[in-house]
Amino acid sequence: MNTNYSMLELDALKEIINIGGGNAATSLSQLIEKPVNMTVPVIEMLDYADVYEHIMPEETVVKAVVTKMLGDAEGIFLFTVDQEASENIVTMMMPEGVAYSEQLADSALQELVNILVNSFLNAVIKLLDIHLVTSVPLLTKDMFGAIMSSVYLEQGQYEEHVMIIKNEFYYAGDRLESSLYFVPKPGILEELFKLIGVGGE
């Protein structure tokens, strides 16, 4: 992956992700009839070791929902959440009086990610006039390091430096311990930059 993106390119990418993330937060807010916000997206290049130092310890057990993006651009959306945040999200999404269960939590997380990713992509599709579709969200539970490594390797990213693209969520003023990552196929970002008129020749 190219690690020498210009500030103009990174600002353009951040704006696209900000629009997509805002669209996703709005869709979720309408679904649960409660305010959900997203932070300004984080975009940074990190060594693999720094990912686990700055974001989450490698051995932390998390639930992760993986959704593939296909079409004119390819990549993977990865939603990670710890156990406590998983329970909070289910509580946030479910009507009062519904008893918590692990099966219910898993179904709710998959539905949440389905809404987030498709709302996100709908905004990007309208902005860039491209064709994008998603796979069915798949849920897994493993150590954060194992999940991140497998996703980056699946996308053909073998370099020591990786680009971290993520959004974080706020509900009722509190940050949920969850993040939505996007891991692009090599070369995809360069194609997107050309589409929006900031890429190199």
Beta strands, then each sheet from edge to edge (+ up, - down):
strand 1: 36-38
strand 2: 42-47
strand 3: 61-71
strand 4: 75-81
strand 5: 132-134
strand 6: 138-143
strand 7: 161-171
strand 8: 174-184
sheet 1: 1+ 7- 2+
sheet 2: 1+ 7- 8+ 4- 3+ 5-
sheet 3: 1+ 7- 8+ 4- 3+ 6-
end
